[in-house]
Amino acid sequence: MLDKVLENWQEKTPTDILISRLDGTPLVIGFARYDSDRGGAQEDDRIAGNREKVTHILKYADTYQLPLKVFFLNDGPGLTLGSMWNDYASLETDGKGRVMVCTLKMLDERFTRDWLES
């Protein structure tokens, strides 16, 4: 839960991944999901919820001057839907380098030390 690892985080927000520096400075808040063959309102709800997480986490990072990023590790056949992948990709665009979405196949290529430390 983010309220257990981030000072002054007010919401009960479960997270799947937390990467911090040795000094405890949080670097990445991550969410892992398996997207089955979804579409329509379910797809929209997932993206809207993720966009809200990004907004809140990046606002927190800016408020406390933290180098915090948001990471979505997603896999499953739902991502093969062009509209769903495009929606996820828009999270990256909106995040201006502070948000990454990838699948397990992309992980080694995209999730790099350079991205973590940028």
C-alpha angles and dihedrals in degrees: 000000000000093000087063095053105030119063113237094006102150104193131076096241120167116213132187101204133037121175118185137173118253088260089059098255106146114235106171135025109194140190124199119203140170111214114202121194096306133156146152118033093356090058092047092049092052093050093044091051091049092048089053091051091051092049094050096043095047091046089052090048091051093046093052095033094240126156089232123160134184122231129191116194104192132170139164139084093289090076090063087072103099093218093053094049090046090053091051091046089054088062088061092048092049091046093059096218095324096091128062131184121189144151126234090263091055096043101094093044100044108027098072138158088246091060092045093052099038 
